[in-house]
Amino acid sequence: MVFPRPHRSHDEVDQLLRNARLRDELEPFVDESLDLLQARRMSTPAENDYLESMLAWERAPVLPISLWFQPELSIPAPETLDEVQLSDQLSHVIMRLYEKRIILDFTDHLSDRELYCLIYRDILRSLEKKLDRSDSSVRWHCLDVDLEPELWLRYYASEEERSEWQAQSGDLLPPCELPPHPRNLPGHS
């Protein structure tokens, strides 16, 4: 008995060929993340997008964030700026970072000078994978929750997160407070 072959559109064939090409290109990087695809049920176009993001990650150069910019993003040393100059520079550098999809989180407990120093000292010098995909971003947490849980609990944690933390740690919770330096930064709703 002969069974009719299912008809495949040109788009389906193109997607399957693209999938095979992506899997071939990912072969040198194969690990358990490709096995996860076998367990998931995705459409071929969705799987291709996922494979492309994996390939982009594997091929992305690791560079200091300052070198993500042409020319290199360089800002004046904090000690050379008065408060007005620093505020202007801070606004400028935050927008420049956002242009490269670098979003700053947990900044509202920091003064402008503290945030500027963090950007100058840590963020611009940090080695990160530079992905050139419009759907990727770097979220930079300006607070280490593990090292400074009290600040996180005081200013940023939800009631649910606070309750979970107290149940796990058995410690007393600090009071909830509004952060001293609220900001409306790009990338936040």
C-alpha positions as CSV (number, residue, x, y, z in Angstrom):
1,M,0.0,0.0,0.0
2,V,1.3,3.4,-0.9
3,F,0.7,6.3,1.4
4,P,0.5,9.8,0.0
5,R,3.4,12.1,1.2
6,P,2.2,15.1,3.1
7,H,2.5,18.3,1.2
8,R,5.0,20.7,2.7
9,S,5.0,24.4,1.8
10,H,8.2,26.2,0.7
11,D,8.3,28.0,4.0
12,E,8.1,24.7,5.9
13,V,10.9,23.2,3.8
14,D,13.0,26.4,4.3
15,Q,12.4,26.2,8.1
16,L,13.6,22.6,8.1
17,L,16.7,23.4,6.1
18,R,17.4,26.3,8.4
19,N,17.0,24.0,11.4
20,A,19.5,21.5,10.0
21,R,22.0,24.2,9.2
22,L,21.7,25.7,12.7
23,R,22.1,22.3,14.3
24,D,25.3,21.7,12.2
25,E,26.7,25.1,13.2
26,L,26.0,24.3,16.9
27,E,27.6,20.9,16.8
28,P,30.9,22.1,18.2
29,F,29.1,23.6,21.2
30,V,26.7,20.7,21.9
31,D,25.8,20.1,25.5
32,E,22.6,19.2,27.4
33,S,20.8,22.4,26.3
34,L,20.3,20.9,22.8
35,D,18.9,17.7,24.5
36,L,16.3,20.0,26.2
37,L,14.9,20.8,22.8
38,Q,14.1,17.2,22.2
39,A,12.0,17.2,25.4
40,R,10.2,20.4,24.5
41,R,7.6,20.6,21.8
42,M,8.3,23.7,19.7
43,S,7.3,24.7,16.3
44,T,10.2,24.6,13.9
45,P,10.3,28.4,13.5
46,A,10.4,28.8,17.3
47,E,13.1,26.1,17.6
48,N,15.1,27.9,14.9
49,D,14.9,31.2,16.9
50,Y,16.1,29.4,20.0
51,L,18.9,27.8,18.1
52,E,19.9,31.1,16.6
53,S,20.0,32.7,20.1
54,M,22.2,29.8,21.3
55,L,24.6,30.2,18.3
56,A,24.7,34.0,18.9
57,W,25.6,33.4,22.5
58,E,28.4,30.9,21.7
59,R,29.9,33.3,19.1
60,A,29.5,36.5,21.0
61,P,32.8,38.2,21.9
62,V,33.5,38.9,25.6
63,L,34.4,42.6,25.9
64,P,34.5,45.3,28.5
65,I,31.1,47.1,28.2
66,S,33.0,50.3,27.4
67,L,34.2,48.7,24.2
68,W,30.7,47.9,23.0
69,F,30.6,51.5,21.8
70,Q,32.4,53.1,18.8
71,P,34.3,55.0,19.9
72,E,34.8,53.5,23.3
73,L,32.5,54.9,25.9
74,S,34.6,56.9,28.3
75,I,33.2,59.1,31.0
76,P,35.0,61.6,33.3
77,A,36.3,60.4,36.7
78,P,33.6,61.1,39.4
79,E,36.0,63.3,41.5
80,T,36.4,65.7,38.6
81,L,32.7,66.6,38.4
82,D,30.5,68.8,40.5
83,E,26.9,67.7,41.3
84,V,25.3,69.4,38.3
85,Q,28.0,68.0,35.9
86,L,27.7,64.6,37.4
87,S,23.9,64.5,37.1
88,D,24.2,65.5,33.4
89,Q,26.8,62.9,32.8
90,L,24.8,60.3,34.6
91,S,21.7,60.9,32.5
92,H,23.8,60.7,29.4
93,V,25.6,57.5,30.2
94,I,22.4,55.8,31.3
95,M,20.9,56.5,27.9
96,R,24.0,55.4,26.1
97,L,24.0,52.1,28.1
98,Y,20.3,51.6,27.2
99,E,21.2,52.1,23.5
100,K,23.1,48.8,23.9
101,R,20.2,47.2,25.8
102,I,22.0,47.5,29.2
103,I,19.3,48.0,31.8
104,L,20.1,49.1,35.3
105,D,18.1,47.5,38.1
106,F,18.0,48.3,41.8
107,T,19.4,51.9,41.6
108,D,17.0,53.8,43.8
109,H,18.9,53.3,47.0
110,L,22.0,54.9,45.4
111,S,22.7,58.6,45.2
112,D,23.5,60.0,41.7
113,R,27.2,60.0,42.7
114,E,27.1,56.4,44.0
115,L,25.4,55.2,40.8
116,Y,27.8,57.2,38.6
117,C,30.8,55.7,40.6
118,L,29.4,52.2,40.1
119,I,29.0,52.7,36.4
120,Y,32.5,54.2,36.1
121,R,34.3,51.7,38.4
122,D,32.4,48.4,37.7
123,I,29.9,48.5,34.8
124,L,32.0,50.0,32.0
125,R,34.9,47.7,32.9
126,S,32.9,44.6,33.3
127,L,33.6,41.8,30.8
128,E,30.3,40.7,29.2
129,K,29.2,38.8,26.1
130,K,28.2,41.3,23.5
131,L,25.1,39.9,21.8
132,D,24.0,41.7,18.6
133,R,20.4,40.6,18.9
134,S,17.5,43.0,19.3
135,D,15.8,40.5,21.6
136,S,18.6,40.3,24.1
137,S,19.6,42.7,26.9
138,V,21.9,42.8,29.9
139,R,20.1,43.6,33.2
140,W,22.7,45.0,35.6
141,H,21.7,44.6,39.2
142,C,23.1,47.5,41.2
143,L,22.5,45.6,44.4
144,D,23.8,42.2,45.3
145,V,20.8,40.6,47.0
146,D,23.0,37.9,48.6
147,L,25.4,40.4,50.1
148,E,22.9,43.1,51.0
149,P,19.6,41.4,51.7
150,E,18.5,44.1,54.1
151,L,18.6,46.8,51.3
152,W,16.7,44.5,48.9
153,L,14.1,43.7,51.6
154,R,13.7,47.3,52.6
155,Y,13.4,48.9,49.2
156,Y,12.7,46.4,46.5
157,A,11.3,43.0,47.6
158,S,7.6,42.3,47.2
159,E,5.5,41.3,50.2
160,E,5.6,37.7,48.9
161,E,9.4,37.8,48.6
162,R,9.7,39.3,52.1
163,S,7.5,36.6,53.6
164,E,9.5,33.8,51.8
165,W,12.8,35.3,53.0
166,Q,11.6,35.5,56.6
167,A,10.3,31.9,56.5
168,Q,13.6,30.7,55.1
169,S,15.9,32.7,57.2
170,G,14.0,33.1,60.4
171,D,15.3,36.7,60.7
172,L,13.3,39.8,61.4
173,L,12.4,41.8,58.4
174,P,13.5,45.5,58.0
175,P,10.6,47.9,57.5
176,C,9.5,48.6,53.9
177,E,10.5,52.0,52.9
178,L,10.4,54.1,49.7
179,P,13.9,54.3,48.3
180,P,15.7,57.6,48.8
181,H,16.5,58.3,45.1
182,P,13.6,57.1,42.9
183,R,14.5,57.1,39.3
184,N,12.5,56.5,36.1
185,L,15.2,54.6,34.1
186,P,14.8,53.4,30.5
187,G,13.8,49.7,30.2
188,H,11.4,49.9,33.2
189,S,7.7,50.1,33.0
